[in-house]
Amino acid sequence: MSSTTGLILSYAIGIIFAVGGLLFILFLDERRFLFGIPYLVIGLVLIAGVKRSQRRRPPPGDEDTPSH
């Protein structure tokens, strides 16, 4: 699996969890927060983790080792 595919799948899974959590909060009558908040938090953590991992990665060709 390429890096781009993994990135897209990670974002997609995070979005699915976050949207699912919001839908649970909005449409469940009983125990909406018991089911909705954990899914929402998992989705947001996944999305934030993917964003942080992309920010830490140096751009291609910008390594610390000088090329001779």
C-alpha positions as CSV (number, residue, x, y, z in Angstrom):
1,M,0.0,0.0,0.0
2,S,1.5,3.4,-0.9
3,S,1.7,6.3,1.4
4,T,-1.0,8.2,-0.4
5,T,-3.4,5.3,-0.1
6,G,-2.7,4.9,3.6
7,L,-3.2,8.6,4.1
8,I,-6.6,8.6,2.3
9,L,-7.8,5.5,4.2
10,S,-6.7,6.9,7.5
11,Y,-8.6,10.1,6.9
12,A,-11.7,8.2,5.6
13,I,-11.8,6.0,8.8
14,G,-11.4,9.0,11.0
15,I,-14.2,10.8,9.2
16,I,-16.5,7.8,9.3
17,F,-16.0,7.5,13.1
18,A,-16.5,11.2,13.6
19,V,-19.7,11.4,11.5
20,G,-21.0,8.2,13.0
21,G,-20.5,9.7,16.5
22,L,-22.3,12.8,15.6
23,L,-25.2,10.8,14.1
24,F,-25.4,8.7,17.3
25,I,-25.6,11.9,19.4
26,L,-28.2,13.5,17.1
27,F,-30.5,10.5,16.4
28,L,-30.4,8.1,19.4
29,D,-32.9,8.7,22.1
30,E,-31.4,6.7,25.0
31,R,-27.7,6.5,25.8
32,R,-26.8,8.8,22.9
33,F,-23.8,10.2,24.7
34,L,-22.7,6.7,25.8
35,F,-22.3,5.7,22.2
36,G,-21.8,9.0,20.4
37,I,-19.0,10.6,22.3
38,P,-16.5,7.7,22.2
39,Y,-17.0,7.3,18.4
40,L,-16.6,11.1,17.9
41,V,-13.4,11.2,20.1
42,I,-11.9,8.2,18.2
43,G,-12.6,9.9,14.9
44,L,-11.1,13.2,16.0
45,V,-8.0,11.5,17.4
46,L,-7.5,9.6,14.1
47,I,-7.8,12.7,12.0
48,A,-5.5,14.7,14.3
49,G,-3.0,11.9,14.3
50,V,-2.9,11.8,10.5
51,K,-2.5,15.6,10.4
52,R,0.4,15.5,12.9
53,S,2.2,12.7,11.1
54,Q,2.0,14.6,7.8
55,R,3.4,17.8,9.5
56,R,6.4,16.0,11.0
57,R,7.5,14.4,7.7
58,P,10.1,16.4,5.8
59,P,9.5,17.1,2.2
60,P,11.2,14.8,-0.3
61,G,14.8,15.9,-0.9
62,D,15.1,17.9,2.3
63,E,17.0,15.4,4.4
64,D,19.6,16.4,7.0
65,T,22.4,14.5,5.3
66,P,24.3,16.5,2.7
67,S,24.7,14.9,-0.7
68,H,28.2,14.8,-2.1
